[in-house]
Amino acid sequence: MKKIIGNRIRKLRESKDYSQENMGSELGITAGAYAKIERGESDPSATRLIQIAEILEVEVSVFFQEAPLPQNRAEDDIKKYGIATQRDIEALHELILLLKKELELLKTEIKGAKKKAR
C-alpha cells in the first residue's frame, strides 16, 4: 500500500511540475527523505500526508482513490502562478484597467480645476 500511495503522490507532484527538492523543502525534510515516501520506502504519518495534500492542493483521500490523476498542468482547469490562480491574475488585470481609467479621469479633472483657478 505504501508503494501505491507513494506512486500516486509522485504522479500528483509531477502533474503540478514540482520537484522532489521543492516538496522536501516545503515539508522541512531532505529531498532524499521525500523520495523515500514516493518510492514507498518510508511510511508517512497522517500529519505528513496532510501536509503533502495541502502542498499539492488535493484532498488526502485522493492518495487512496482509484480515480485517474491529472496528466499535466495543462489539464488543470485553474493554473497556478505562485500562490495566485489564473483567475486571480485576470481579476487583478481587470482592476488595474479600471484604476487606469479612474486615474485618467482624475488627471482630466485636475487639469480642468487648474484652468478655472487661473
N, CA, C and O atoms as a GROMACS GRO file, in nm:
protein
  472
    1MET      N    1   0.082  -0.120   0.000
    1MET     CA    2   0.000   0.000   0.000
    1MET      C    3   0.087   0.126   0.000
    1MET      O    4   0.052   0.225  -0.064
    2LYS      N    5   0.201   0.123   0.071
    2LYS     CA    6   0.290   0.239   0.075
    2LYS      C    7   0.338   0.276  -0.065
    2LYS      O    8   0.349   0.393  -0.099
    3LYS      N    9   0.367   0.173  -0.147
    3LYS     CA   10   0.415   0.199  -0.283
    3LYS      C   11   0.305   0.261  -0.369
    3LYS      O   12   0.333   0.349  -0.451
    4ILE      N   13   0.182   0.215  -0.352
    4ILE     CA   14   0.070   0.269  -0.429
    4ILE      C   15   0.049   0.416  -0.393
    4ILE      O   16   0.034   0.501  -0.480
    5ILE      N   17   0.048   0.445  -0.262
    5ILE     CA   18   0.030   0.583  -0.217
    5ILE      C   19   0.147   0.669  -0.266
    5ILE      O   20   0.126   0.780  -0.316
    6GLY      N   21   0.268   0.619  -0.252
    6GLY     CA   22   0.385   0.692  -0.298
    6GLY      C   23   0.380   0.722  -0.447
    6GLY      O   24   0.416   0.831  -0.490
    7ASN      N   25   0.334   0.625  -0.526
    7ASN     CA   26   0.322   0.644  -0.669
    7ASN      C   27   0.218   0.750  -0.702
    7ASN      O   28   0.238   0.831  -0.792
    8ARG      N   29   0.107   0.749  -0.630
    8ARG     CA   30   0.002   0.849  -0.653
    8ARG      C   31   0.053   0.989  -0.618
    8ARG      O   32   0.026   1.086  -0.688
    9ILE      N   33   0.127   0.997  -0.508
    9ILE     CA   34   0.185   1.126  -0.468
    9ILE      C   35   0.281   1.175  -0.576
    9ILE      O   36   0.280   1.292  -0.612
   10ARG      N   37   0.365   1.084  -0.626
   10ARG     CA   38   0.461   1.120  -0.732
   10ARG      C   39   0.389   1.174  -0.854
   10ARG      O   40   0.428   1.277  -0.910
   11LYS      N   41   0.283   1.104  -0.898
   11LYS     CA   42   0.209   1.148  -1.016
   11LYS      C   43   0.146   1.285  -0.996
   11LYS      O   44   0.147   1.369  -1.085
   12LEU      N   45   0.091   1.306  -0.877
   12LEU     CA   46   0.031   1.438  -0.847
   12LEU      C   47   0.139   1.546  -0.846
   12LEU      O   48   0.118   1.655  -0.899
   13ARG      N   49   0.252   1.516  -0.785
   13ARG     CA   50   0.362   1.614  -0.780
   13ARG      C   51   0.406   1.649  -0.922
   13ARG      O   52   0.422   1.767  -0.954
   14GLU      N   53   0.424   1.548  -1.005
   14GLU     CA   54   0.467   1.572  -1.143
   14GLU      C   55   0.362   1.650  -1.221
   14GLU      O   56   0.396   1.733  -1.305
   15SER      N   57   0.234   1.625  -1.194
   15SER     CA   58   0.128   1.697  -1.265
   15SER      C   59   0.129   1.845  -1.231
   15SER      O   60   0.078   1.927  -1.307
   16LYS      N   61   0.187   1.880  -1.116
   16LYS     CA   62   0.196   2.020  -1.073
   16LYS      C   63   0.332   2.081  -1.109
   16LYS      O   64   0.358   2.197  -1.078
   17ASP      N   65   0.417   2.003  -1.176
   17ASP     CA   66   0.551   2.049  -1.213
   17ASP      C   67   0.636   2.085  -1.092
   17ASP      O   68   0.718   2.177  -1.099
   18TYR      N   69   0.618   2.014  -0.981
   18TYR     CA   70   0.700   2.034  -0.862
   18TYR      C   71   0.811   1.930  -0.863
   18TYR      O   72   0.793   1.818  -0.909
   19SER      N   73   0.927   1.969  -0.812
   19SER     CA   74   1.038   1.875  -0.799
   19SER      C   75   1.035   1.812  -0.660
   19SER      O   76   0.967   1.862  -0.570
   20GLN      N   77   1.110   1.705  -0.644
   20GLN     CA   78   1.123   1.643  -0.512
   20GLN      C   79   1.193   1.741  -0.417
   20GLN      O   80   1.164   1.743  -0.297
   21GLU      N   81   1.283   1.820  -0.471
   21GLU     CA   82   1.352   1.920  -0.388
   21GLU      C   83   1.252   2.023  -0.336
   21GLU      O   84   1.257   2.061  -0.219
   22ASN      N   85   1.161   2.068  -0.423
   22ASN     CA   86   1.058   2.164  -0.380
   22ASN      C   87   0.973   2.105  -0.269
   22ASN      O   88   0.946   2.170  -0.168
   23MET      N   89   0.931   1.982  -0.289
   23MET     CA   90   0.844   1.917  -0.191
   23MET      C   91   0.917   1.900  -0.058
   23MET      O   92   0.862   1.930   0.048
   24GLY      N   93   1.041   1.850  -0.064
   24GLY     CA   94   1.118   1.832   0.058
   24GLY      C   95   1.133   1.963   0.134
   24GLY      O   96   1.118   1.968   0.256
   25SER      N   97   1.164   2.069   0.060
   25SER     CA   98   1.181   2.200   0.121
   25SER      C   99   1.052   2.247   0.188
   25SER      O  100   1.054   2.296   0.301
   26GLU      N  101   0.940   2.233   0.117
   26GLU     CA  102   0.810   2.274   0.173
   26GLU      C  103   0.776   2.194   0.299
   26GLU      O  104   0.713   2.246   0.391
   27LEU      N  105   0.818   2.069   0.302
   27LEU     CA  106   0.787   1.981   0.414
   27LEU      C  107   0.889   1.991   0.527
   27LEU      O  108   0.867   1.940   0.637
   28GLY      N  109   1.001   2.058   0.500
   28GLY     CA  110   1.106   2.069   0.600
   28GLY      C  111   1.189   1.943   0.615
   28GLY      O  112   1.243   1.915   0.722
   29ILE      N  113   1.198   1.865   0.506
   29ILE     CA  114   1.279   1.743   0.507
   29ILE      C  115   1.369   1.745   0.384
   29ILE      O  116   1.353   1.830   0.296
   30THR      N  117   1.463   1.654   0.378
   30THR     CA  118   1.552   1.650   0.261
   30THR      C  119   1.478   1.591   0.140
   30THR      O  120   1.376   1.523   0.155
   31ALA      N  121   1.531   1.620   0.023
   31ALA     CA  122   1.473   1.563  -0.099
   31ALA      C  123   1.482   1.411  -0.094
   31ALA      O  124   1.392   1.342  -0.143
   32GLY      N  125   1.589   1.358  -0.035
   32GLY     CA  126   1.606   1.213  -0.023
   32GLY      C  127   1.499   1.151   0.065
   32GLY      O  128   1.445   1.045   0.034
   33ALA      N  129   1.469   1.218   0.177
   33ALA     CA  130   1.364   1.167   0.266
   33ALA      C  131   1.229   1.171   0.196
   33ALA      O  132   1.147   1.080   0.211
   34TYR      N  133   1.206   1.278   0.120
   34TYR     CA  134   1.080   1.287   0.045
   34TYR      C  135   1.074   1.177  -0.062
   34TYR      O  136   0.969   1.116  -0.082
   35ALA      N  137   1.185   1.152  -0.130
   35ALA     CA  138   1.189   1.050  -0.235
   35ALA      C  139   1.154   0.913  -0.178
   35ALA      O  140   1.090   0.832  -0.246
   36LYS      N  141   1.193   0.886  -0.054
   36LYS     CA  142   1.159   0.759   0.010
   36LYS      C  143   1.008   0.744   0.026
   36LYS      O  144   0.955   0.633   0.017
   37ILE      N  145   0.939   0.854   0.051
   37ILE     CA  146   0.792   0.849   0.061
   37ILE      C  147   0.734   0.807  -0.074
   37ILE      O  148   0.647   0.720  -0.081
   38GLU      N  149   0.783   0.872  -0.181
   38GLU     CA  150   0.731   0.840  -0.314
   38GLU      C  151   0.763   0.697  -0.357
   38GLU      O  152   0.684   0.634  -0.426
   39ARG      N  153   0.878   0.646  -0.316
   39ARG     CA  154   0.915   0.509  -0.352
   39ARG      C  155   0.849   0.406  -0.261
   39ARG      O  156   0.861   0.285  -0.286
   40GLY      N  157   0.780   0.450  -0.158
   40GLY     CA  158   0.716   0.358  -0.066
   40GLY      C  159   0.811   0.294   0.032
   40GLY      O  160   0.780   0.190   0.092
   41GLU      N  161   0.928   0.355   0.050
   41GLU     CA  162   1.027   0.301   0.142
   41GLU      C  163   1.007   0.350   0.285
   41GLU      O  164   1.058   0.290   0.379
   42SER      N  165   0.933   0.458   0.300
   42SER     CA  166   0.902   0.506   0.435
   42SER      C  167   0.750   0.521   0.447
   42SER      O  168   0.680   0.542   0.348
   43ASP      N  169   0.704   0.510   0.567
   43ASP     CA  170   0.561   0.515   0.594
   43ASP      C  171   0.527   0.653   0.650
   43ASP      O  172   0.549   0.679   0.768
   44PRO      N  173   0.474   0.744   0.566
   44PRO     CA  174   0.447   0.880   0.614
   44PRO      C  175   0.335   0.881   0.718
   44PRO      O  176   0.239   0.805   0.708
   45SER      N  177   0.348   0.968   0.815
   45SER     CA  178   0.243   0.984   0.916
   45SER      C  179   0.122   1.051   0.853
   45SER      O  180   0.129   1.106   0.743
   46ALA      N  181   0.012   1.046   0.925
   46ALA     CA  182  -0.110   1.113   0.878
   46ALA      C  183  -0.084   1.263   0.864
   46ALA      O  184  -0.132   1.326   0.770
   47THR      N  185  -0.009   1.318   0.957
   47THR     CA  186   0.024   1.461   0.952
   47THR      C  187   0.104   1.492   0.827
   47THR      O  188   0.078   1.593   0.760
   48ARG      N  189   0.201   1.407   0.794
   48ARG     CA  190   0.283   1.428   0.674
   48ARG      C  191   0.197   1.417   0.548
   48ARG      O  192   0.214   1.496   0.455
   49LEU      N  193   0.105   1.321   0.543
   49LEU     CA  194   0.016   1.308   0.427
   49LEU      C  195  -0.072   1.432   0.412
   49LEU      O  196  -0.097   1.477   0.300
   50ILE      N  197  -0.117   1.487   0.522
   50ILE     CA  198  -0.198   1.609   0.517
   50ILE      C  199  -0.114   1.725   0.462
   50ILE      O  200  -0.163   1.803   0.380
   51GLN      N  201   0.011   1.736   0.507
   51GLN     CA  202   0.099   1.840   0.456
   51GLN      C  203   0.121   1.826   0.306
   51GLN      O  204   0.116   1.924   0.231
   52ILE      N  205   0.145   1.704   0.262
   52ILE     CA  206   0.167   1.678   0.119
   52ILE      C  207   0.041   1.715   0.040
   52ILE      O  208   0.050   1.778  -0.065
   53ALA      N  209  -0.074   1.676   0.090
   53ALA     CA  210  -0.200   1.708   0.022
   53ALA      C  211  -0.220   1.860   0.013
   53ALA      O  212  -0.266   1.910  -0.090
   54GLU      N  213  -0.186   1.932   0.118
   54GLU     CA  214  -0.201   2.078   0.116
   54GLU      C  215  -0.109   2.140   0.011
   54GLU      O  216  -0.150   2.229  -0.063
   55ILE      N  217   0.014   2.093   0.005
   55ILE     CA  218   0.109   2.146  -0.094
   55ILE      C  219   0.060   2.118  -0.235
   55ILE      O  220   0.068   2.203  -0.323
   56LEU      N  221   0.007   1.997  -0.256
   56LEU     CA  222  -0.040   1.958  -0.390
   56LEU      C  223  -0.182   2.005  -0.418
   56LEU      O  224  -0.234   1.985  -0.528
   57GLU      N  225  -0.244   2.068  -0.318
   57GLU     CA  226  -0.380   2.123  -0.331
   57GLU      C  227  -0.482   2.017  -0.369
   57GLU      O  228  -0.562   2.035  -0.461
   58VAL      N  229  -0.478   1.906  -0.296
   58VAL     CA  230  -0.574   1.798  -0.314
   58VAL      C  231  -0.621   1.752  -0.177
   58VAL      O  232  -0.562   1.786  -0.075
   59GLU      N  233  -0.728   1.675  -0.176
   59GLU     CA  234  -0.773   1.613  -0.053
   59GLU      C  235  -0.687   1.490  -0.026
   59GLU      O  236  -0.642   1.424  -0.121
   60VAL      N  237  -0.662   1.458   0.100
   60VAL     CA  238  -0.583   1.342   0.136
   60VAL      C  239  -0.642   1.214   0.076
   60VAL      O  240  -0.569   1.122   0.039
   61SER      N  241  -0.773   1.209   0.067
   61SER     CA  242  -0.840   1.090   0.015
   61SER      C  243  -0.797   1.055  -0.128
   61SER      O  244  -0.808   0.940  -0.169
   62VAL      N  245  -0.747   1.154  -0.202
   62VAL     CA  246  -0.701   1.130  -0.340
   62VAL      C  247  -0.588   1.027  -0.342
   62VAL      O  248  -0.575   0.951  -0.438
   63PHE      N  249  -0.507   1.024  -0.237
   63PHE     CA  250  -0.396   0.928  -0.232
   63PHE      C  251  -0.446   0.784  -0.223
   63PHE      O  252  -0.371   0.691  -0.253
   64PHE      N  253  -0.570   0.765  -0.183
   64PHE     CA  254  -0.625   0.631  -0.161
   64PHE      C  255  -0.731   0.592  -0.263
   64PHE      O  256  -0.785   0.481  -0.256
   65GLN      N  257  -0.762   0.679  -0.358
   65GLN     CA  258  -0.868   0.654  -0.455
   65GLN      C  259  -0.813   0.594  -0.584
   65GLN      O  260  -0.694   0.604  -0.614
   66GLU      N  261  -0.903   0.533  -0.658
   66GLU     CA  262  -0.866   0.474  -0.787
   66GLU      C  263  -0.890   0.570  -0.903
   66GLU      O  264  -0.861   0.537  -1.018
   67ALA      N  265  -0.941   0.689  -0.875
   67ALA     CA  266  -0.974   0.786  -0.980
   67ALA      C  267  -0.848   0.826  -1.055
   67ALA      O  268  -0.740   0.830  -0.997
   68PRO      N  269  -0.862   0.856  -1.185
   68PRO     CA  270  -0.745   0.898  -1.263
   68PRO      C  271  -0.689   1.030  -1.212
   68PRO      O  272  -0.763   1.116  -1.164
   69LEU      N  273  -0.559   1.044  -1.222
   69LEU     CA  274  -0.490   1.165  -1.180
   69LEU      C  275  -0.471   1.256  -1.300
   69LEU      O  276  -0.471   1.208  -1.413
   70PRO      N  277  -0.453   1.387  -1.277
   70PRO     CA  278  -0.424   1.476  -1.390
   70PRO      C  279  -0.292   1.435  -1.455
   70PRO      O  280  -0.197   1.394  -1.388
   71GLN      N  281  -0.286   1.447  -1.587
   71GLN     CA  282  -0.166   1.406  -1.659
   71GLN      C  283  -0.059   1.515  -1.660
   71GLN      O  284   0.060   1.485  -1.653
   72ASN      N  285  -0.102   1.641  -1.667
   72ASN     CA  286  -0.005   1.750  -1.663
   72ASN      C  287  -0.076   1.879  -1.624
   72ASN      O  288  -0.198   1.883  -1.612
   73ARG      N  289   0.001   1.984  -1.603
   73ARG     CA  290  -0.056   2.111  -1.558
   73ARG      C  291  -0.155   2.168  -1.659
   73ARG      O  292  -0.251   2.234  -1.620
   74ALA      N  293  -0.134   2.143  -1.788
   74ALA     CA  294  -0.221   2.200  -1.889
   74ALA      C  295  -0.364   2.148  -1.875
   74ALA      O  296  -0.458   2.213  -1.920
   75GLU      N  297  -0.380   2.032  -1.812
   75GLU     CA  298  -0.513   1.976  -1.795
   75GLU      C  299  -0.584   2.031  -1.672
   75GLU      O  300  -0.705   2.012  -1.658
   76ASP      N  301  -0.511   2.099  -1.583
   76ASP     CA  302  -0.575   2.159  -1.467
   76ASP      C  303  -0.664   2.273  -1.514
   76ASP      O  304  -0.624   2.351  -1.600
   77ASP      N  305  -0.785   2.284  -1.458
   77ASP     CA  306  -0.874   2.391  -1.501
   77ASP      C  307  -0.833   2.525  -1.444
   77ASP      O  308  -0.873   2.629  -1.496
   78ILE      N  309  -0.753   2.525  -1.336
   78ILE     CA  310  -0.703   2.650  -1.280
   78ILE      C  311  -0.552   2.637  -1.268
   78ILE      O  312  -0.501   2.562  -1.184
   79LYS      N  313  -0.481   2.711  -1.352
   79LYS     CA  314  -0.335   2.707  -1.345
   79LYS      C  315  -0.290   2.794  -1.228
   79LYS      O  316  -0.354   2.895  -1.196
   80LYS      N  317  -0.181   2.756  -1.167
   80LYS     CA  318  -0.130   2.830  -1.053
   80LYS      C  319  -0.010   2.913  -1.093
   80LYS      O  320   0.075   2.870  -1.171
   81TYR      N  321  -0.003   3.032  -1.040
   81TYR     CA  322   0.110   3.122  -1.058
   81TYR      C  323   0.157   3.159  -0.919
   81TYR      O  324   0.107   3.256  -0.860
   82GLY      N  325   0.251   3.084  -0.866
   82GLY     CA  326   0.288   3.104  -0.726
   82GLY      C  327   0.170   3.064  -0.641
   82GLY      O  328   0.126   2.949  -0.646
   83ILE      N  329   0.118   3.156  -0.562
   83ILE     CA  330   0.001   3.125  -0.481
   83ILE      C  331  -0.127   3.179  -0.543
   83ILE      O  332  -0.235   3.156  -0.490
   84ALA      N  333  -0.115   3.251  -0.655
   84ALA     CA  334  -0.232   3.306  -0.723
   84ALA      C  335  -0.276   3.213  -0.835
   84ALA      O  336  -0.193   3.147  -0.898
   85THR      N  337  -0.406   3.209  -0.860
   85THR     CA  338  -0.457   3.130  -0.972
   85THR      C  339  -0.466   3.219  -1.096
   85THR      O  340  -0.451   3.341  -1.088
   86GLN      N  341  -0.491   3.156  -1.207
   86GLN     CA  342  -0.509   3.231  -1.331
   86GLN      C  343  -0.626   3.328  -1.315
   86GLN      O  344  -0.620   3.440  -1.364
   87ARG      N  345  -0.732   3.285  -1.248
   87ARG     CA  346  -0.847   3.373  -1.224
   87ARG      C  347  -0.808   3.493  -1.140
   87ARG      O  348  -0.855   3.605  -1.164
   88ASP      N  349  -0.723   3.472  -1.039
   88ASP     CA  350  -0.675   3.583  -0.956
   88ASP      C  351  -0.601   3.685  -1.042
   88ASP      O  352  -0.621   3.805  -1.028
   89ILE      N  353  -0.515   3.635  -1.130
   89ILE     CA  354  -0.437   3.724  -1.217
   89ILE      C  355  -0.530   3.802  -1.310
   89ILE      O  356  -0.511   3.921  -1.330
   90GLU      N  357  -0.630   3.734  -1.366
   90GLU     CA  358  -0.725   3.802  -1.454
   90GLU      C  359  -0.804   3.908  -1.380
   90GLU      O  360  -0.827   4.017  -1.433
   91ALA      N  361  -0.844   3.879  -1.256
   91ALA     CA  362  -0.918   3.976  -1.176
   91ALA      C  363  -0.829   4.097  -1.145
   91ALA      O  364  -0.876   4.211  -1.150
   92LEU      N  365  -0.703   4.073  -1.113
   92LEU     CA  366  -0.610   4.184  -1.089
   92LEU      C  367  -0.592   4.269  -1.215
   92LEU      O  368  -0.584   4.392  -1.208
   93HIS      N  369  -0.584   4.203  -1.328
   93HIS     CA  370  -0.570   4.274  -1.455
   93HIS      C  371  -0.690   4.367  -1.478
   93HIS      O  372  -0.673   4.482  -1.518
   94GLU      N  373  -0.809   4.316  -1.452
   94GLU     CA  374  -0.930   4.398  -1.467
   94GLU      C  375  -0.928   4.518  -1.371
   94GLU      O  376  -0.964   4.629  -1.409
   95LEU      N  377  -0.886   4.494  -1.249
   95LEU     CA  378  -0.877   4.604  -1.152
   95LEU      C  379  -0.777   4.710  -1.196
   95LEU      O  380  -0.802   4.829  -1.180
   96ILE      N  381  -0.666   4.666  -1.250
   96ILE     CA  382  -0.564   4.761  -1.297
   96ILE      C  383  -0.620   4.845  -1.411
   96ILE      O  384  -0.597   4.966  -1.416
   97LEU      N  385  -0.692   4.782  -1.502
   97LEU     CA  386  -0.752   4.858  -1.613
   97LEU      C  387  -0.851   4.962  -1.561
   97LEU      O  388  -0.853   5.075  -1.608
   98LEU      N  389  -0.934   4.924  -1.462
   98LEU     CA  390  -1.028   5.019  -1.402
   98LEU      C  391  -0.955   5.133  -1.333
   98LEU      O  392  -0.995   5.249  -1.344
   99LEU      N  393  -0.848   5.101  -1.262
   99LEU     CA  394  -0.770   5.204  -1.194
   99LEU      C  395  -0.707   5.301  -1.295
   99LEU      O  396  -0.702   5.421  -1.270
  100LYS      N  397  -0.660   5.250  -1.407
  100LYS     CA  398  -0.603   5.336  -1.511
  100LYS      C  399  -0.708   5.434  -1.563
  100LYS      O  400  -0.679   5.552  -1.582
  101LYS      N  401  -0.830   5.384  -1.587
  101LYS     CA  402  -0.938   5.472  -1.635
  101LYS      C  403  -0.970   5.579  -1.532
  101LYS      O  404  -0.987   5.696  -1.567
  102GLU      N  405  -0.978   5.540  -1.405
  102GLU     CA  406  -1.007   5.637  -1.300
  102GLU      C  407  -0.895   5.739  -1.287
  102GLU      O  408  -0.922   5.857  -1.263
  103LEU      N  409  -0.772   5.697  -1.302
  103LEU     CA  410  -0.658   5.788  -1.296
  103LEU      C  411  -0.665   5.890  -1.409
  103LEU      O  412  -0.639   6.008  -1.387
  104GLU      N  413  -0.699   5.846  -1.528
  104GLU     CA  414  -0.712   5.938  -1.641
  104GLU      C  415  -0.823   6.040  -1.616
  104GLU      O  416  -0.809   6.158  -1.649
  105LEU      N  417  -0.936   5.995  -1.557
  105LEU     CA  418  -1.044   6.088  -1.523
  105LEU      C  419  -0.999   6.190  -1.420
  105LEU      O  420  -1.031   6.309  -1.432
  106LEU      N  421  -0.925   6.145  -1.321
  106LEU     CA  422  -0.874   6.237  -1.219
  106LEU      C  423  -0.778   6.339  -1.279
  106LEU      O  424  -0.782   6.457  -1.244
  107LYS      N  425  -0.692   6.295  -1.369
  107LYS     CA  426  -0.600   6.387  -1.435
  107LYS      C  427  -0.676   6.494  -1.512
  107LYS      O  428  -0.641   6.611  -1.509
  108THR      N  429  -0.781   6.452  -1.582
  108THR     CA  430  -0.863   6.545  -1.659
  108THR      C  431  -0.931   6.646  -1.565
  108THR      O  432  -0.934   6.766  -1.595
  109GLU      N  433  -0.984   6.599  -1.453
  109GLU     CA  434  -1.047   6.687  -1.356
  109GLU      C  435  -0.948   6.786  -1.296
  109GLU      O  436  -0.982   6.903  -1.276
  110ILE      N  437  -0.827   6.742  -1.270
  110ILE     CA  438  -0.725   6.830  -1.213
  110ILE      C  439  -0.687   6.938  -1.312
  110ILE      O  440  -0.671   7.054  -1.275
  111LYS      N  441  -0.671   6.901  -1.439
  111LYS     CA  442  -0.639   6.999  -1.542
  111LYS      C  443  -0.749   7.103  -1.553
  111LYS      O  444  -0.721   7.222  -1.566
  112GLY      N  445  -0.876   7.056  -1.547
  112GLY     CA  446  -0.989   7.150  -1.553
  112GLY      C  447  -0.993   7.242  -1.433
  112GLY      O  448  -1.024   7.360  -1.446
  113ALA      N  449  -0.962   7.191  -1.316
  113ALA     CA  450  -0.962   7.271  -1.196
  113ALA      C  451  -0.850   7.376  -1.201
  113ALA      O  452  -0.868   7.489  -1.156
  114LYS      N  453  -0.736   7.338  -1.254
  114LYS     CA  454  -0.624   7.433  -1.266
  114LYS      C  455  -0.659   7.546  -1.361
  114LYS      O  456  -0.625   7.661  -1.336
  115LYS      N  457  -0.727   7.513  -1.472
  115LYS     CA  458  -0.765   7.618  -1.568
  115LYS      C  459  -0.864   7.715  -1.507
  115LYS      O  460  -0.855   7.835  -1.531
  116LYS      N  461  -0.959   7.664  -1.426
  116LYS     CA  462  -1.058   7.750  -1.360
  116LYS      C  463  -0.991   7.839  -1.255
  116LYS      O  464  -1.033   7.953  -1.235
  117ALA      N  465  -0.889   7.788  -1.190
  117ALA     CA  466  -0.822   7.862  -1.085
  117ALA      C  467  -0.741   7.979  -1.142
  117ALA      O  468  -0.712   8.074  -1.069
  118ARG      N  469  -0.705   7.975  -1.265
  118ARG     CA  470  -0.624   8.082  -1.328
  118ARG      C  471  -0.710   8.195  -1.364
  118ARG      O  472  -0.662   8.295  -1.417
   0.00000   0.00000   0.00000
